[in-house]
Amino acid sequence: MVSFELKLALSDDLAREAENIGLLTPQSIEALLREEVRRHRVNQLFKAADRLASLDMPPLTEAEVEAEIQAARNERRTSHASGG
């Protein structure tokens, strides 16, 4: 676990309201950060999907998809077997 000391400059009203509803506790700040990281990952996934959709390439056949899945599984097995 990593510790950070965080100093925020908030307006009095926002600080008071956030404190009153429990948003300034370490647990709440961790939950807010986790949700933001998740949201960022989802946004990146959609951006990648948009880039893929914009490529001028024919879709993969079912056999090609199956071959890619098998190759990824084989690669994962090989990396796990070698300790990677």
C-alpha positions as CSV (number, residue, x, y, z in Angstrom):
1,M,0.0,0.0,0.0
2,V,1.2,3.5,-0.8
3,S,0.5,6.5,1.4
4,F,-0.1,10.0,0.0
5,E,-0.6,13.2,2.0
6,L,-3.2,15.2,0.1
7,K,-3.8,18.9,0.6
8,L,-7.0,20.4,-1.0
9,A,-8.0,24.0,-1.4
10,L,-11.8,24.0,-1.4
11,S,-14.3,26.8,-0.9
12,D,-15.7,26.9,2.7
13,D,-19.1,25.8,1.5
14,L,-17.9,22.9,-0.5
15,A,-15.5,21.7,2.2
16,R,-18.3,21.9,4.8
17,E,-20.8,20.0,2.7
18,A,-18.2,17.4,1.6
19,E,-17.2,16.9,5.3
20,N,-20.9,16.7,6.4
21,I,-21.7,13.9,4.0
22,G,-18.5,12.0,4.7
23,L,-16.6,12.6,1.4
24,L,-13.4,13.7,3.0
25,T,-12.6,10.4,4.8
26,P,-9.7,8.3,3.4
27,Q,-12.3,5.6,2.5
28,S,-14.5,8.0,0.6
29,I,-11.6,9.6,-1.3
30,E,-10.3,6.1,-2.2
31,A,-13.8,5.1,-3.5
32,L,-14.0,8.4,-5.6
33,L,-10.5,7.7,-7.1
34,R,-11.4,4.1,-7.8
35,E,-14.6,5.2,-9.6
36,E,-12.7,7.8,-11.6
37,V,-10.0,5.3,-12.6
38,R,-12.7,2.8,-13.7
39,R,-14.5,5.6,-15.7
40,H,-11.2,6.5,-17.4
41,R,-10.5,2.9,-18.4
42,V,-14.1,2.6,-19.8
43,N,-13.6,5.8,-21.8
44,Q,-10.3,4.5,-23.1
45,L,-11.9,1.3,-24.2
46,F,-14.6,3.1,-26.1
47,K,-12.0,5.3,-27.8
48,A,-10.1,2.2,-28.9
49,A,-13.4,0.7,-30.1
50,D,-14.1,3.9,-32.1
51,R,-10.6,3.7,-33.6
52,L,-11.1,0.1,-34.6
53,A,-14.5,0.8,-36.1
54,S,-13.0,3.6,-38.2
55,L,-10.4,1.3,-39.8
56,D,-11.1,0.3,-43.4
57,M,-10.7,-3.4,-42.8
58,P,-13.0,-6.4,-43.4
59,P,-14.3,-8.0,-40.2
60,L,-12.6,-11.1,-39.0
61,T,-14.3,-14.4,-39.9
62,E,-15.3,-16.7,-37.1
63,A,-12.3,-19.0,-37.8
64,E,-9.9,-16.0,-37.6
65,V,-11.5,-14.9,-34.2
66,E,-11.1,-18.4,-32.9
67,A,-7.4,-18.5,-34.1
68,E,-6.7,-15.2,-32.3
69,I,-8.3,-16.5,-29.1
70,Q,-6.3,-19.7,-29.3
71,A,-3.1,-17.8,-29.9
72,A,-3.7,-15.5,-27.0
73,R,-4.4,-18.5,-24.7
74,N,-1.2,-20.2,-25.9
75,E,0.8,-17.1,-25.2
76,R,-0.7,-16.7,-21.8
77,R,0.1,-20.4,-21.0
78,T,3.6,-20.0,-22.2
79,S,4.2,-16.8,-20.1
80,H,2.6,-18.4,-17.0
81,A,4.8,-21.6,-17.5
82,S,8.0,-19.5,-17.8
83,G,7.0,-17.5,-14.6
84,G,6.1,-14.3,-16.5
